[in-house]
Amino acid sequence: MSFTGKVAFITGAGSGIGRATAQLLASQGAKVAAADLRADTAGETAAAIVTAGGKAIGVGVNVSSKAEVSAAIERTVQEFGALDILINCAGIYPRALVVDIEESQWDQVIGTHLKGTFLCCQAAVKQMIRQKSGRIVNIVSGIALNGARRGSAYSAAKGGIMSFTKSLALEVREHNIMVNALSPGPTRTPMSSWGSAKPGDPSYAEMISQHPQGLKEPEQAAQYIATLAGPLFDNTTGRIMHF
Ligand SMILES: NC(=O)c1ccc[n+]([C@@H]2O[C@H](COP(=O)([O-])OP(=O)(O)OC[C@H]3O[C@@H](n4cnc5c(N)ncnc54)[C@H](O)[C@@H]3O)[C@@H](O)[C@H]2O)c1
């Protein structure tokens, strides 16, 4: 797959799936804005891409701030001259029972995932409409459909992103902008509760009993994302792909 000449803005690119996606798209020719709340890790991703011969900038941004998101997208367009692809990978997953969860924590989870996805899509779509084309991949989770004990805010946010993806797809199809979502399945990243599980561990057996497809590496999730951002999805929009 080639992304030569494409400009991609990837949130959560300082870690896990976002970082793997930034590196994969860059290795296939994309110019990448690696965006993350942590400017240091975003910078590390960009530096690794540049060292490998690619083009990238690191961007510190809190996706739940409209002003910061607008400035980050603006900087990307100034630097690379366009915005073709948005990947919304930023996320947090603090666990708490509904009876215990603090209002501030609820707001932070919804703010990062649901509002963050909305704000990044809104800012990106304004540019993509000018370009008359664009690709957006939002990251959701099977937890949106199945629920999770101590994961109500996360599951509600991801369910909201699924609905939002479908509505946005309907609004921007006429501008040749495709909006899809990926549910990557359990993936070995700092966020995943299965992150340290290894074959042979009791926790690995428990994970397999719930997710027979097994624990993925972030590079595999990145391949799925690249597929949704690539030519196979040239005319496909509003889909939620579960892996
Ligand atoms: N790992 C899994 O098993 C799994 C499964 C399903 C879905 N997901 C989703 O995949 C996406 C990527 O998660 P990951 O597993 O790579 O996690 P991760 O913790 O490795 O990466 C998440 C990144 O998001 C950044 N971030 C957090 N809040 C932010 C904010 N307000 N603004 C900008 N950046 C922010 C973090 O700094 C971090 O670098 C998330 O949306 C997550 O919900 C992960």
The ligand as a MOL file (V3000), in Angstrom:
LIG
                    3D

  0  0  0     0  0            999 V3000
M  V30 BEGIN CTAB
M  V30 COUNTS 44 48 0 0 0
M  V30 BEGIN ATOM
M  V30 1 N -5.0220 -1.5860 23.4340 0
M  V30 2 C -6.1920 -2.1790 23.2730 0
M  V30 3 O -6.3940 -3.3470 23.6190 0
M  V30 4 C -7.3210 -1.4190 22.6120 0
M  V30 5 C -8.4840 -2.1180 22.2650 0
M  V30 6 C -9.5260 -1.4140 21.6610 0
M  V30 7 C -9.3980 -0.0760 21.4080 0
M  V30 8 N -8.2600 0.5940 21.7750 0 CHG=1
M  V30 9 C -8.1700 2.0160 21.4690 0
M  V30 10 O -7.0260 2.2500 20.6670 0
M  V30 11 C -6.6070 3.6130 20.8390 0
M  V30 12 C -5.1060 3.6410 21.1130 0
M  V30 13 O -4.8820 3.0450 22.4000 0
M  V30 14 P -3.5400 2.2880 22.8000 0
M  V30 15 O -3.9370 0.9360 23.2420 0
M  V30 16 O -2.5400 2.4540 21.7410 0 CHG=-1
M  V30 17 O -3.1690 3.1140 24.1320 0
M  V30 18 P -1.8590 3.8930 24.6030 0
M  V30 19 O -2.0870 4.2070 26.0260 0
M  V30 20 O -0.6480 3.1140 24.2060 0
M  V30 21 O -1.8880 5.2370 23.7180 0
M  V30 22 C -2.8360 6.2550 23.9230 0
M  V30 23 C -2.1600 7.5800 23.6670 0
M  V30 24 O -3.1600 8.6180 23.7520 0
M  V30 25 C -2.5580 9.7320 24.3720 0
M  V30 26 N -3.5850 10.6110 24.9490 0
M  V30 27 C -4.3130 10.4100 26.0740 0
M  V30 28 N -5.1120 11.4490 26.3140 0
M  V30 29 C -4.8920 12.3560 25.2960 0
M  V30 30 C -5.4180 13.6280 24.9950 0
M  V30 31 N -6.3370 14.2200 25.7840 0
M  V30 32 N -4.9580 14.2800 23.8860 0
M  V30 33 C -4.0120 13.7010 23.0980 0
M  V30 34 N -3.4870 12.4770 23.3350 0
M  V30 35 C -3.9220 11.8160 24.4300 0
M  V30 36 C -1.6440 9.1400 25.4290 0
M  V30 37 O -0.6670 10.0820 25.8590 0
M  V30 38 C -1.0720 7.9420 24.7010 0
M  V30 39 O 0.1420 8.2760 24.0420 0
M  V30 40 C -7.4490 4.1890 21.9780 0
M  V30 41 O -8.5280 4.9210 21.4370 0
M  V30 42 C -7.9900 2.9280 22.6500 0
M  V30 43 O -9.1870 3.1900 23.3320 0
M  V30 44 C -7.2120 -0.0490 22.3660 0
M  V30 END ATOM
M  V30 BEGIN BOND
M  V30 1 1 1 2
M  V30 2 2 2 3
M  V30 3 1 2 4
M  V30 4 1 4 5
M  V30 5 2 4 44
M  V30 6 2 5 6
M  V30 7 1 6 7
M  V30 8 2 7 8
M  V30 9 1 8 9
M  V30 10 1 8 44
M  V30 11 1 9 10
M  V30 12 1 9 42
M  V30 13 1 10 11
M  V30 14 1 11 12
M  V30 15 1 11 40
M  V30 16 1 12 13
M  V30 17 1 13 14
M  V30 18 2 14 15
M  V30 19 1 14 16
M  V30 20 1 14 17
M  V30 21 1 17 18
M  V30 22 2 18 19
M  V30 23 1 18 20
M  V30 24 1 18 21
M  V30 25 1 21 22
M  V30 26 1 22 23
M  V30 27 1 23 24
M  V30 28 1 23 38
M  V30 29 1 24 25
M  V30 30 1 25 26
M  V30 31 1 25 36
M  V30 32 1 26 27
M  V30 33 1 26 35
M  V30 34 2 27 28
M  V30 35 1 28 29
M  V30 36 1 29 30
M  V30 37 2 29 35
M  V30 38 1 30 31
M  V30 39 2 30 32
M  V30 40 1 32 33
M  V30 41 2 33 34
M  V30 42 1 34 35
M  V30 43 1 36 37
M  V30 44 1 36 38
M  V30 45 1 38 39
M  V30 46 1 40 41
M  V30 47 1 40 42
M  V30 48 1 42 43
M  V30 END BOND
M  V30 END CTAB
M  END
